[in-house]
Each structure stands twice: as structure tokens, then as C-alpha cells.
């Protein structure tokens, strides 16, 4: 009866097999050591950057860790594979030469990949944006979820995930670096007292900055900067102020809500586009006549549709 000879198998397991097991174990240890040590090393290096906030340091640290860990994983895996091949007496030099020839052949068709990798190095090195920033790159705006050497992953406001090759990025606009701005235009009717309207706007901005739920988000109190435009339907007043990164949209939304309520309480009109159309003669049931421009308005009008002056006594 034939019997299987276990001696060669046991010899291989106790010889080459044990060596391969040790190589794999060393690779696993290196992997866990990399993941354990990379964060404190990167953090202590990044925190020396001048002018960077705590939030910015955290974002920069997370971005660099994801890049280093991904690169380290590939290098460790490659090193383990080469050592195992050497342990199995498979010649490494011919394999590397073959890969080199294949690499040259593939390289002609991999120009875009090389371009993406080079662009990714500069994006990370120059700290153009980090994981957690809101940016606009390659005409795509969204929250940065991942930054790799080859691509950047964004999620837009609709929840759509965009994979943008780094080589396609010509201009990177970062909406959340160091600080953000409240840049808001509020329109009032031509018949309103501008000094009164500006006073109400500045008061509402100050109240918002003093609110316990909002003051930590505001760096400098928003206030009226100038009369920005004399529009077709109203006068645009520009409001400007500085807030913490990513807080500009929330602050502007709250400011619009409070200004609408304050304008209603003060009787300040927010204009809207409107158009009067006459077919032939003016209607018999006419409204008040404007004392400023002598034009006849529709019944019930409170402001002149031609010059914006207040109608009535």
C-alpha cells in the first residue's frame, strides 16, 4: 500500500515555510507599526506650521496620514513579495527586468497617470487642500473626502461622489482655509431711508454676533460696507464680515432670516422686480399720482413704480 512521505513536506515547512511565515509576520508587524507611529510623527511635524489653526492642523494631519499609510502599505507588500520570491529561489533580477521592459511599454500609454501622480505630489506638498475642506477643482465643488497621489475624491451638496484626477486640476479654490467671509447683498426699495436701513442692518448683525449660539462662529462682526448697486428695482447694500471656515453659509442664512424679520418690524420694503403693461389708454380706475414725478400708479400702490418715491400724504 502506497504511503505519502511527509518527511520532505515537514522539512520544507520547518525550513523555507518557516522563513516565509517569519517574512509575512514581519510585514504585518511593520504595517501595524507604521499605522501606530505615523500619526504622532506627522502631527508633531505639522503643528510647527506657522499661522495654522488647530482645525487646519487636524485636516493636514489626516490628509498626510492617508497618503503615507497608502504608500507604506504598497511598499511593505512589495517588499514581502520580493523576499518570498527570493526564499522560493525564484530569480528576482529577471522578473524585475521583465517588469522594467513592460513598464517602458506601458509608460507610453500611462502619461496621464504620471501626470496625475506629479500633480498629486504638488497638491500634498503645497497643502493646497486637505481632507474635510470644501473646494472647487476641475469645475466640481464639494467636500474633500479623500486625497490620493493620483486623484481627489469630492462629495457635492447632492451627495454625489466625484473622482477627479489630480492632473485635471488647473485651479484649486479652497472655501475653508484659515477663515471665510460673509459676503451678502441686501436690497431695499428706493423710497426707503438708507441711513435708517443701514442702522437696522448693523444692529441685526451686532445682535447675531452677540448671540450665544452664533458668536463662536464669527471672527469679525458683519457690517455694512457700502451701497453696492442702484438696481432696476432697489438699492443693494453690501454686508461683509469674517467667520470661521465652513460657517459662512450658516451665518448668512441666519442673517437673512433676522433681517427679513427686522425689516418687517421696521416697515422697510424689500423690493422685487415688477412690470406694468398698458394696452392703449391708461385704465379708468387709476391710483395715486406721484408728487415727485407726476406719474399715475395703480390703485393700492404705496411706492411709485417709476421713481420709487413713497405715495400718499
C-alpha positions as CSV (number, residue, x, y, z in Angstrom):
1,X,0.0,0.0,0.0
2,X,1.3,3.4,-1.0
3,X,2.0,5.8,1.8
4,X,2.6,9.6,1.5
5,X,6.1,10.6,2.5
6,X,5.7,13.5,4.9
7,X,9.4,14.0,5.5
8,X,10.1,16.4,2.6
9,X,6.9,18.4,3.4
10,X,7.9,18.7,7.1
11,X,11.4,19.6,6.0
12,X,10.1,22.4,3.8
13,X,7.7,23.6,6.4
14,X,10.4,23.8,9.1
15,X,12.9,25.4,6.6
16,X,11.5,27.6,3.8
17,X,8.0,27.6,5.1
18,X,9.1,28.9,8.5
19,X,11.1,31.6,6.8
20,X,8.2,32.7,4.7
21,X,6.0,32.7,7.8
22,X,8.5,34.9,9.5
23,X,8.7,37.3,6.5
24,X,4.9,37.6,6.5
25,X,4.8,38.2,10.2
26,X,7.5,40.9,9.9
27,X,5.4,42.5,7.2
28,X,2.3,42.5,9.4
29,X,4.4,44.0,12.3
30,X,5.8,46.7,10.0
31,X,2.2,47.5,8.9
32,X,0.9,47.9,12.4
33,X,4.0,49.8,13.5
34,X,3.5,52.2,10.6
35,X,-0.1,52.8,11.5
36,X,0.7,53.3,15.1
37,X,3.6,55.6,14.8
38,X,2.7,57.7,11.7
39,X,0.1,59.9,13.4
40,X,2.2,61.3,16.2
41,X,5.2,61.8,13.9
42,X,3.1,63.7,11.3
43,X,1.2,65.7,14.0
44,X,4.4,66.9,15.7
45,X,5.7,67.9,12.3
46,X,2.6,69.7,11.0
47,X,1.9,71.6,14.2
48,X,5.1,73.6,13.7
49,X,3.4,75.2,10.6
50,X,3.0,78.9,11.4
51,X,-0.4,80.5,11.1
52,X,-2.3,77.2,11.0
53,X,-5.3,76.7,13.3
54,X,-6.0,73.6,15.3
55,X,-8.6,72.5,12.8
56,X,-6.2,73.1,9.9
57,X,-3.5,71.1,11.7
58,X,-6.0,68.2,12.1
59,X,-7.1,68.3,8.5
60,X,-3.5,68.4,7.3
61,X,-2.5,65.5,9.6
62,X,-5.4,63.3,8.4
63,X,-4.5,64.0,4.8
64,X,-0.8,63.2,5.1
65,X,-1.6,60.1,7.2
66,X,-3.9,58.7,4.5
67,X,-1.2,59.3,1.8
68,X,1.7,57.9,3.9
69,X,-0.3,54.8,5.0
70,X,-1.4,54.1,1.5
71,X,2.1,54.4,0.1
72,X,3.6,52.4,3.0
73,X,1.1,49.6,2.5
74,X,2.2,49.2,-1.1
75,X,5.9,49.3,-0.3
76,X,5.6,46.8,2.5
77,X,3.5,44.4,0.4
78,X,6.1,44.7,-2.5
79,X,9.0,44.1,-0.1
80,X,7.3,41.0,1.4
81,X,6.5,39.6,-2.1
82,X,10.1,40.0,-3.3
83,X,11.5,38.4,-0.1
84,X,9.2,35.4,-0.5
85,X,10.2,35.0,-4.2
86,X,13.8,35.1,-3.1
87,X,13.1,32.5,-0.4
88,X,11.5,30.2,-3.0
89,X,14.6,30.5,-5.2
90,X,12.8,32.4,-7.9
91,X,15.2,34.8,-9.6
92,X,14.2,38.3,-8.8
93,X,16.5,40.1,-11.3
94,X,14.9,38.6,-14.5
95,X,11.5,39.3,-13.1
96,X,12.4,42.9,-12.3
97,X,14.0,43.3,-15.8
98,X,10.8,41.9,-17.4
99,X,8.7,44.4,-15.3
100,X,11.0,47.1,-16.4
101,X,10.6,46.4,-20.1
102,X,6.8,46.0,-19.6
103,X,6.9,49.3,-17.7
104,X,8.5,51.1,-20.5
105,X,6.0,49.8,-22.9
106,X,3.1,50.6,-20.7
107,X,4.7,54.0,-19.9
108,X,3.9,55.4,-23.3
109,X,0.2,54.8,-22.5
110,X,0.5,55.9,-18.9
111,X,1.4,59.5,-19.4
112,X,-1.8,60.7,-17.9
113,X,-1.2,58.6,-14.8
114,X,2.3,60.0,-14.4
115,X,0.9,63.5,-14.8
116,X,-1.7,62.8,-12.1
117,X,0.9,61.4,-9.7
118,X,3.2,64.5,-10.2
119,X,0.2,66.9,-9.7
120,X,-0.8,64.9,-6.5
121,X,2.7,65.4,-5.1
122,X,2.5,69.2,-5.5
123,X,-1.1,69.3,-4.1
124,X,0.0,67.5,-0.9
125,X,3.4,69.2,-0.6
126,X,1.9,72.7,-1.1
127,X,-1.0,72.0,1.2
128,X,-3.5,73.3,-1.3
129,X,-6.4,71.5,0.4
130,X,-6.9,68.8,2.9
131,X,-9.5,66.1,3.8
132,X,-12.5,67.9,5.3
133,X,-12.1,71.1,3.2
134,X,-14.7,72.4,0.8
135,X,-13.1,73.1,-2.5
136,X,-13.8,73.6,-6.2
137,X,-11.5,71.8,-8.6
138,X,-11.9,71.0,-12.3
139,X,-15.3,72.7,-12.2
140,X,-16.5,70.4,-9.4
141,X,-17.3,71.8,-5.9
142,X,-17.7,69.7,-2.8
143,X,-16.3,68.3,0.5
144,X,-12.9,66.6,0.2
145,X,-13.3,63.0,1.4
146,X,-10.0,61.6,0.2
147,X,-6.8,62.9,-1.2
148,X,-4.6,60.4,-3.0
149,X,-1.4,60.7,-5.1
150,X,-3.5,60.1,-8.3
151,X,-6.9,61.5,-7.6
152,X,-9.1,63.6,-5.3
153,X,-12.5,62.4,-4.1
154,X,-15.2,65.0,-3.6
155,X,-18.8,64.8,-2.4
156,X,-21.1,67.6,-3.6
157,X,-24.1,69.1,-1.9
158,X,-26.4,66.5,-3.6
159,X,-24.3,63.7,-2.1
160,X,-22.8,62.7,-5.5
161,X,-19.2,61.5,-5.2
162,X,-16.7,62.8,-7.8
163,X,-13.4,61.2,-8.5
164,X,-11.2,64.0,-10.0
165,X,-7.7,63.0,-11.5
166,X,-5.2,65.4,-10.0
167,X,-3.7,66.0,-13.4
168,X,-7.1,67.6,-14.5
169,X,-6.8,70.2,-11.7
170,X,-5.6,73.6,-13.1
171,X,-7.1,75.8,-10.4
172,X,-8.0,74.7,-6.8
173,X,-10.3,77.1,-4.9
174,X,-10.4,76.4,-1.2
175,X,-13.5,77.7,0.6
176,X,-12.3,76.8,4.1
177,X,-8.7,77.9,4.5
178,X,-8.0,79.9,7.7
179,X,-11.2,81.9,7.6
180,X,-14.3,82.6,5.4
181,X,-16.3,85.7,4.7
182,X,-19.9,86.7,4.9
183,X,-20.4,88.5,1.5
184,X,-24.0,89.4,1.2
185,X,-26.1,92.0,-0.7
186,X,-29.4,93.1,0.8
187,X,-31.8,95.1,-1.4
188,X,-34.1,97.9,-0.1
189,X,-36.7,99.9,-2.0
190,X,-35.8,103.3,-3.5
191,X,-38.4,105.0,-1.3
192,X,-36.7,103.9,2.0
193,X,-34.4,106.0,4.2
194,X,-30.9,104.5,3.5
195,X,-29.5,105.7,6.8
196,X,-32.3,104.0,8.7
197,X,-32.0,100.8,6.7
198,X,-28.2,100.7,7.3
199,X,-28.7,101.3,11.0
200,X,-31.1,98.4,11.2
201,X,-28.8,96.1,9.3
202,X,-25.8,96.9,11.5
203,X,-27.9,96.4,14.6
204,X,-29.1,93.0,13.5
205,X,-25.5,92.0,12.6
206,X,-24.4,93.0,16.1
207,X,-27.2,91.1,17.8
208,X,-26.2,88.0,15.8
209,X,-22.6,88.3,16.8
210,X,-23.6,88.6,20.5
211,X,-25.9,85.5,20.3
212,X,-24.5,82.6,22.4
213,X,-25.3,80.2,19.6
214,X,-23.5,82.1,16.9
215,X,-20.7,84.2,18.4
216,X,-18.2,81.4,18.5
217,X,-18.6,81.1,14.7
218,X,-18.0,84.8,14.0
219,X,-14.5,86.2,13.7
220,X,-15.4,89.8,13.0
221,X,-18.9,91.3,13.2
222,X,-20.6,91.6,9.8
223,X,-21.5,95.2,9.0
224,X,-22.5,97.4,6.1
225,X,-19.5,98.0,3.8
226,X,-21.1,100.3,1.1
227,X,-24.1,100.9,-1.1
228,X,-23.1,98.4,-3.8
229,X,-25.6,99.0,-6.6
230,X,-28.5,101.1,-7.8
231,X,-30.6,98.3,-9.4
232,X,-33.7,98.3,-11.5
233,X,-36.0,97.5,-8.6
234,X,-34.0,98.5,-5.5
235,X,-30.8,99.6,-3.9
236,X,-28.2,96.9,-3.0
237,X,-26.4,97.2,0.3
238,X,-23.3,95.1,0.8
239,X,-22.6,93.4,4.1
240,X,-19.1,92.0,4.9
241,X,-17.7,90.1,7.8
242,X,-15.3,87.2,8.7
243,X,-16.3,83.9,10.1
244,X,-14.7,80.5,10.9
245,X,-14.1,78.2,8.0
246,X,-17.3,76.5,6.6
247,X,-19.5,78.7,8.7
248,X,-20.2,81.3,6.1
249,X,-23.3,79.6,4.7
250,X,-25.0,79.1,8.1
251,X,-24.2,82.6,9.3
252,X,-25.6,84.2,6.0
253,X,-28.7,82.1,6.2
254,X,-29.4,83.2,9.8
255,X,-28.6,86.8,8.9
256,X,-31.1,86.8,6.1
257,X,-33.8,85.4,8.4
258,X,-33.2,88.0,11.0
259,X,-33.0,90.9,8.5
260,X,-36.4,89.9,7.0
261,X,-38.0,89.9,10.4
262,X,-36.4,93.2,11.3
263,X,-37.4,94.8,8.0
264,X,-41.0,93.7,8.5
265,X,-41.0,95.2,12.1
266,X,-39.5,98.5,10.9
267,X,-41.6,98.7,7.8
268,X,-38.6,98.6,5.4
269,X,-39.6,97.3,2.0
270,X,-37.6,94.6,0.3
271,X,-38.3,95.2,-3.5
272,X,-39.0,92.7,-6.1
273,X,-38.9,93.0,-9.9
274,X,-42.2,94.1,-11.4
275,X,-43.5,95.4,-14.7
276,X,-46.5,97.5,-15.7
277,X,-48.1,96.9,-19.1
278,X,-50.8,99.2,-20.6
279,X,-52.9,98.3,-23.7
280,X,-54.0,101.6,-25.3
281,X,-55.2,104.2,-22.8
282,X,-54.5,104.1,-19.1
283,X,-57.2,102.3,-17.1
284,X,-60.0,104.5,-15.8
285,X,-59.6,103.2,-12.3
286,X,-56.3,104.9,-11.6
287,X,-54.4,105.0,-8.4
288,X,-52.5,107.8,-6.7
289,X,-50.3,110.3,-8.6
290,X,-46.7,110.6,-7.6
291,X,-45.8,114.1,-6.4
292,X,-42.2,113.6,-7.3
293,X,-42.5,112.6,-11.0
294,X,-46.3,113.2,-11.6
295,X,-46.8,109.7,-12.8
296,X,-50.1,107.8,-12.2
297,X,-49.8,104.5,-10.4
298,X,-52.1,101.5,-10.0
299,X,-54.7,101.5,-7.2
300,X,-53.3,100.4,-3.8
301,X,-49.7,101.3,-4.7
302,X,-47.6,102.5,-1.7
303,X,-44.5,103.3,-3.7
304,X,-44.1,104.9,-7.2
305,X,-43.4,102.4,-9.8
306,X,-41.4,104.9,-11.8
307,X,-39.1,106.7,-9.3
308,X,-39.6,104.7,-6.1
309,X,-40.9,107.6,-4.0
310,X,-43.4,106.9,-1.3
311,X,-47.0,107.7,-2.3
312,X,-49.7,109.4,-0.3
313,X,-49.5,112.2,2.2
